[in-house]
């Protein structure tokens, strides 16, 4: 069976969209992301850092986000993708009470997000599976 170029291109586009490649970064962020691990932390500080990471969560719903960090009240506000290049995404968070924060994250597949926090350190978050 032989396909025309137009048919082949259309089938390729449908396959890419169906496989999730058609999702925007904002779409891919939707849901709850839970802290799993941290990289590049000196051994003497690793246990404390891991405790902090395990209490960290991002929850994206539409254009809203709630960021939970241990020892702080959860912060809710809006977010927007300010730049996206492949799986690398720059986010801007605008808190409801005022203030703006920025973060760089990178998708690893559909179930993992790496949050770059500086000094070569990254927090690995995994997408929560809703039952």
C-alpha positions in Angstrom: 0.0 0.0 0.0 1.4 3.4 -0.9 0.4 6.7 0.7 0.7 10.2 -0.8 3.0 12.7 0.9 0.0 14.6 2.3 -1.6 11.4 3.7 1.8 10.4 5.3 2.2 13.9 6.9 -1.4 13.9 8.2 -0.9 10.4 9.7 2.4 11.5 11.3 0.7 14.6 12.8 -2.2 12.5 14.2 0.3 10.0 15.7 2.3 12.7 17.4 -0.7 14.4 18.8 -2.2 11.1 20.1 1.1 10.2 21.7 1.1 13.4 23.9 3.5 15.4 21.8 0.7 17.8 21.0 0.3 18.9 24.7 1.5 22.3 25.6 3.9 22.7 28.6 0.9 24.1 30.6 -1.1 21.0 29.8 1.8 18.7 30.9 2.1 20.5 34.2 -1.5 20.0 35.2 -2.0 17.9 38.3 -0.1 17.3 41.6 3.7 16.9 41.7 5.4 15.5 44.8 9.0 15.8 45.9 10.9 12.6 45.5 14.6 13.3 45.7 17.3 15.9 45.5 20.6 15.8 43.6 24.1 17.3 44.3 23.7 17.8 48.1 26.7 17.0 50.3 26.3 13.8 52.3 26.2 15.5 55.7 23.2 17.5 54.6 21.4 14.9 52.5 19.0 13.5 55.2 17.7 17.0 56.2 17.4 18.0 52.5 15.5 14.8 51.7 13.1 15.5 54.5 12.5 19.0 53.1 12.0 17.6 49.6 9.5 14.9 50.6 7.3 17.7 52.0 7.5 19.8 48.8 4.6 19.7 46.3 3.3 21.7 43.3 -0.3 21.5 42.3 -1.3 23.0 38.9 -5.0 23.5 38.1 -5.7 25.5 35.0 -3.7 28.8 35.4 -3.5 28.4 39.2 -0.7 26.8 41.2 -0.3 25.9 44.9 3.3 25.5 46.1 3.8 23.6 49.3 7.2 24.0 51.0 7.9 22.5 54.5 7.7 25.0 57.4 5.8 27.5 55.3 2.1 28.0 54.6 1.1 26.8 51.1 1.3 29.6 48.5 -1.4 29.9 45.9 -1.4 32.1 42.8 -1.4 32.1 39.1 1.4 30.9 36.8 2.4 31.2 33.2 5.0 29.6 31.0 7.4 32.4 30.1 9.7 30.2 27.9 9.7 26.7 26.6 12.3 24.8 24.7 11.7 21.1 24.3 11.3 19.7 27.8 12.8 22.8 29.5 10.3 25.3 30.8 10.6 28.6 32.6 7.7 29.5 34.8 6.6 32.7 36.4 4.5 32.5 39.6 2.4 35.5 40.7 1.3 35.0 44.3 -2.3 36.1 45.3 -0.9 38.3 48.1 1.6 39.9 45.7 5.1 38.9 44.7 6.5 37.1 41.8 8.8 34.0 41.7 10.4 32.3 38.8 11.4 28.6 38.4 13.1 26.5 35.8 11.9 23.0 35.4 12.5 20.2 32.9 10.2 17.3 32.1 11.6 13.8 32.1 8.9 11.9 30.2 5.3 12.5 31.4 5.8 11.5 35.0 8.8 13.3 36.3 9.8 17.0 36.7 13.2 18.3 37.6 13.2 21.7 39.4 16.5 23.5 39.1 17.1 25.3 42.4 20.7 26.6 41.8 24.2 25.5 42.5 23.8 22.5 40.3 21.0 21.1 42.6 17.8 19.7 41.3 14.7 18.5 43.1 13.0 15.6 41.4 9.2 15.6 41.5 6.9 12.8 40.4 3.4 13.2 39.2 0.8 12.0 41.7 -1.4 9.2 40.4 -5.0 9.9 41.4 -7.0 6.8 42.3 
